[in-house]
């Protein structure tokens, strides 16, 4: 069997996707060959990871050093009260392995740092940013730009969320959110609050876009910012420009 070709069991598992005229077997096989890194196993990461695993991404690596707390259970759908005190990434991966036996899912109980970011990012086909700290977001963006790895960055807080994609040569996270303007690390769910549904809606959109890219090579949010408002149930997509002075994605 050729590398990436689907087995009969996999064909059955993914049969409802393969029936789609927009998807088909070729897209499913492309997805099977994909390597994805997810940074953050919280409200965004739990659902993004599960949807990609159910869809059939070939290899998913989840990186998070946090432990499960009582306050996480309100929105982080992979965990229960029995999991309190355990590592998020490890617990999430154990759940995912039970869902789909045909793919590879790995966990890393570590934070992404300057010392290890290149190691984890440079060989990926796509990175999903599901963290809640600005410094980590800037680090992910910088390393993805350096190694030309596509990035899907999602965030959710309160009743609002946003999503956009960074591709090699496109505008990046720093173009949209210059670092000098984003020094307030207090703007997090732990301090500002979040409705249970908000991160899960954004996670679904993030996973959906990941499938469009990995299976169909589509990038509808390249250099575009999707804004979702949970109060009004409205969604907007705004274009933004590349900053010619950006230190990470500037033209050579």
C-alpha positions, 0 to 999 in steps of 0.5 A: 500500500502506498504511503498515505493510502487509506486502509479499508477500515479508514475508508469506513471511519471517514466515509461521511467526509469522503462522500463530500464532492468538495473533499473526496479520497485525495483530500483525506489522504493529504490529511493523513500525511499532515503533521500538526502542532497544537500549542495549548490544551485549554478551551480552544485546544480541547475541541480543535484537537478532537475535531482534527483527530476525528477528521483524520489528521495524520499526526497531532502533537499537543504541547501544554505544561498546565494541570487541570483545575476545577475552573477549567471544567466549565469550557474545556470539554475533554476533562472531567472532575476525575482529571483535576490535577493531571496534565492537560496535554497528557489527559487530552491525548489519552482521550483522543487515542480512544477516539481514532486508532488510525492516527498518531497523537503525542503529548508534550507536558512542557511550555513553548519557550525560546529554547524549544520552539524551533525544535517543535515548530520547524518540521510541522505542516501547520501550527495551531495557536490555542494559548492565552498568553501574548508572549507565547503568541509572539514566540509562535509567530516569530518561529513560524515566520522564521521556518515558513510554517503556516500558522492558524491563530485563534483567541476567545475571551468573554463573548468574542473571538478572532481567528486568522492565518499566517502563511509564508510571505504574508502579514503576520501576528505582529503586523496585526498586533504590534508588540508594543501595543499588547503588553497587558497579560491580564487580558486572559480568561482567568481574569476577564471571564469567558462564556462556555461556548465562546472558545468552542465556537472559535475552536470549531472554526480553527479546526475547520480552517485547518481542514480546508488548508491541509486537505484542500490547500485553501487559505480563506483567512490568509491576511484576513481577521475573522471577528466573531461576536457572541452577543450579536451572533455576527461575524465579520472578516477584515483584511489587513496589510503587511507591515514593511517594518515588521521584524518577523515577516518583512520583505528581504 
